[in-house]
Amino acid sequence: MVLWILCGVCSALIAGNFDYLLKVRVSDMSSYRQVLAEKLSTLPHISNTSTYVAMQTVKEDSSETF
């Protein structure tokens, strides 16, 4: 199986508890678990991750293409 990661936004040097904020789009939570376990968590220097799920989109930037 080919696993594609669509990262629409990557922000660095976030104020607070994070160093990076990624906006990742996947088709379902099973796919997200696979992205997290097989891709993101295996990167060097990743000591922990946090997940936040958007329940509803209020405004979407139409210039973002995936």
C-alpha positions in Angstrom: 0.0 0.0 0.0 1.3 3.5 -0.9 0.7 6.0 1.9 0.6 9.7 0.8 0.9 12.4 3.4 -0.7 15.7 2.4 0.7 18.4 4.6 -1.2 21.6 3.7 0.4 23.8 6.4 3.6 23.5 8.3 4.3 26.3 10.8 7.5 26.6 12.7 8.5 28.2 16.0 5.0 28.2 17.4 4.6 30.1 20.7 3.6 27.7 23.5 4.3 24.0 23.9 5.0 23.2 20.2 7.9 23.6 17.9 6.0 22.7 14.7 2.3 22.6 13.7 1.4 20.4 10.8 -2.0 20.4 9.1 -2.4 16.8 7.8 -5.3 15.6 5.7 -6.2 11.9 5.6 -9.3 10.0 4.6 -10.0 8.5 8.0 -8.6 8.0 11.5 -7.1 4.6 10.6 -5.0 6.3 7.9 -4.0 9.0 10.4 -2.8 6.3 12.9 -0.8 4.8 10.1 0.8 8.2 9.2 1.6 8.9 12.9 3.0 5.5 13.6 4.9 4.8 10.4 6.0 8.3 9.3 5.9 11.1 11.8 6.9 9.2 14.9 9.8 7.6 13.1 11.4 10.9 12.2 14.6 11.8 14.1 14.3 14.1 17.0 10.5 13.6 17.4 10.1 13.0 21.1 6.3 13.4 21.3 3.2 14.3 19.3 -0.2 15.8 20.0 -3.3 15.3 17.9 -6.2 17.8 17.5 -9.1 16.9 15.2 -11.3 19.5 13.5 -14.9 18.6 13.9 -16.1 21.3 11.5 -14.5 23.7 9.0 -15.6 27.3 9.4 -13.4 28.8 6.7 -11.2 27.1 4.2 -8.5 28.9 2.2 -9.5 28.0 -1.4 -5.9 28.5 -2.6 -4.8 25.4 -0.7 -4.7 22.5 -3.1 -4.0 18.8 -2.2 
